[in-house]
Amino acid sequence: MNRSEAKVSEGEVIGVRGMEERGGVGATFDAWYWPPETSSPQETQVLEGPRGLRLCAPVLTTEALRALARTLRAARAEILLDRNVDEIVAAVSAAACRFLDTADPVRAMALDLTGRLTGYSAAMSELVLDGMARDWLEGPLRRLLTSEFDDPGVLDGFRPGPAGSRVRAFGPALSFHVGAGNVPGVTLTSMVRALLVKSAVVVKPAAGDVALPTLFARALAQHDERLARCIAVIYWRGGQEDLERAAMEEADLTIIYGGEEAITALRRIAPPQASILPYHHRVSFGVIGRESLQGDTAAETALAAARAAVIFEQRGCVSPHLYYVERGGQRTPEAFAEQLADALRRLEEELPAASLDAEEAVAIHQLRGAGELRRAAGAGVTVYRGEQAGWTVIYDESPSFEPSCLNRVLRVKPVSDLADVVPLIRPYRRYLQTVGVAGAGGRLAGFAEELGRAGVTRVTSLARVAWPPSWWHQDGLAPLRAMVSWVDLEPGD
């Protein structure tokens, strides 16, 4: 489809009419997508979303949701099952390209909504959208497929297997995706993965991440209406147990992103036969070895450490909460904390901090105050801070592992040796995810082994912390293989 064709119904595809100022009460976004050739709900409602944005959503009944599930299953049988996975990749990539095209109204709407929903600055919204959308393009999607399947053709038909057998992989006929709102684009990534394994999808995004999956579905419908018939995106407030239970009963697999409370609540109401794939809240951190504390390298390392935390405003599971800094380098850990503070100050010009709500700002000011009190009492604590709640670095001699209250609040803690980090993090193994490492030199492989034994699932450089590759094992899982079931066709006599 060329650009001129894309513009024919761009108002419909990006939901411009859903962003009109309605009745003088503020911007409203139509936060849902119903598949073509399907009867859509007759009644809608306007709900309060994050930061004053209003979200228009269907008034949904369990009967309508079950009917939608049946329609999606039928569309999957008709369209997806016999569709070559390469064709699906191409269609997804074509829709994703619109998020990266600076002349495309889909990108403009995505940037505007991302800022409205998250409080991100315009520069941060652009950085995050570009970083997320790149993984929905053809190259990264093919790398994901080939990293998990020796022959991705197993998604299209039987392929040679062990001992003369043939094997075939099937995704769930219908998957139900429950999104979290901390990082925009994660829910869409889950939806794209499901399409790759030929699963029809019902997506319930969180309010903070409602825009990108909705816009993507509309863009896909304009490029490939048949494939878009296998998707529904519907926002409703969490806690509507009748709808959530019905969705889980209808789905072959439920994929949940969220904290312990949200996942526990859904498990409690899930039918006994429900298959659930949860992605829990995770915590990440960084480790700075003495080799990175020499001369100009120390300043470069501090800047990379600051950027790793600033992206996503520290709200992503990959975002570092604190840095352990090894003693014995040319710069002391406390001097590194000062360099980190300077790096955060400079990044404020390139990537201004997000607007915070009152609760977030109060949490930061309370943490700063507690640090100042500890310093006054003689503890080994120094607080570096920007204006208002822009950024905070707390140097703390206490080595205990402490999560951040987020929004550019970082602790720096000294250790005598990299190995000292492992026992400090081990009690939190069920929550650990990414560790950004600098300055480990020849010790990196052995250190990564110990981190893995302690529960860490990803070890990378500071520069790559915020951007896991498309093929990463998220939370230690192969995300596509976690969705499929296998059929073995054994050899005859």
Protein Blocks (a to p, Z undefined) as FASTA:
>chain_A
ZZklmmmmmmmmnommmmccehhnapcddfbdddehiacdfbdcddddeehiacdddddd
fklmmmmmmmmmmmmmmmmmmpcfklmmmmmmmmmmmmmmmkbmklmmmmmmmmmmnopa
fklmmmmmmmmmmmmpmklmmmmmmmmpmblmlmnmccddeehiacdddddfbdcddddf
kbghjlmmmmmmmmmnopacdddddfklmmmmmmmmmmmmmmmmmlmmmgccddddehil
mlmmmmmmmpmbdcdeddfklmmmmmmmpcfklccdddddddddddddfklmgcjllmmm
mmmmmmmmmgonlpafklcfbdcddehiabdfklmmmmmmmmmmmmmmmmccddddfklm
mmmmmmmmmmmmmmmnopacdddddehjlbccdddfblbdcddeejoiacddddfbfklm
mmmmmmmmmmgcbdcdehklmmlmmmmmmmmmnopabdcdfklmmmccfkbceehiafkl
mmpccddddddZZ
